[in-house]
């Protein structure tokens, strides 16, 4: 009788190993094959308003595209998919019900399409695998910013496609995000287009720092929080002086960051600091706009709370106003003041421990 159960014991043991070993959203990952972009690589094409369900799901328990749910602060969450430049872009907006348009399908939506609302947006781009899209850590309205999360338009849910630090679809994805903000979101919710901030998580930070901010930062003139990731500009910087003198940029990492990112983040800091110097900013001016911190240790990649990825990302989202707000004091619970000028600051890293050093997905 005992021999009959041995095969099942082996299967169950293997399943348990997978559940324990595979991280939800470790970044950056190397895909088995680089994703192939299908959208336009330049410009900001017109959006077509469709309500088709997203095909790139993958996190158990995640609400299906098209659902209307409630946020943690009582706001309403609209989950929707549209076609932009040939890419299926799924996104979620969290806002007070009356700020949605009547056409959005949200009960109580009263705003006119393309109208300017009193609140701005905090647009978050998740890390490889999409965990932070489904978690929606910035869903609470904070510092007069409504939350938006956008899902990478490929089956691997990698912003910029490709793998590792090589984001081969970065141009197309950055253009799609810009079109979403400029052309589509005002069809769903009333917001202030002059008050749109950004948050990157791991692979999302790679897209923002490598492609989106260089190409479109001068349009927004606001700020970006780059969590656990950073790239030097991979495309020409459009209107560099305007962008670098009007964008607040904060780099947040950990001491036990992924090995691949330990040189990449400081290189990004140096590149953006050089742009500021070229624009004529002195040390004080740079320090007011560009800050960095990697005080946390023990939680690994994005583990800002010294515990883990999901809770660490949530910590930074909860303290967003303190870091990115005009009057922010830089205080992040459990870390302290993270707003240290990048001028004269050298991030010091330690070897990551165990699985945090290398993702099981980080294979050629």
ABEGO torsion letter per residue (X at the ends): XAAAAAAAAAAAAAAAAAAAABBABBOBBBBABBBBBABBABEBBBBBBBABBBABBGBBGBBBBGBBBBBAAGBBBBBBBBBBGGBBBBBBBBBBAAABBAAAGBBGBABBBGBBBABBBBBBBBBBGGAAAAAGAAABBBGGBBBBBBBBBBAAGBBGEEBEABBAAAAAAAAAAAAAAAAAAAAABBBBAABBBBBBBEAAAAAAAAAAAAAAAAAAGBBBBBBGEBBBBABBBBGAAAAAAABBBBBBBBABBBAAAAAAAAAAAAAAAAAAAAAGBBAAAAAAABBBBAABBGAEBGBAAGABAAAAAAAAAAAAAAAABAABAGBBBGAEBABBBABGBBBBBBBBBEAAABBAABBX
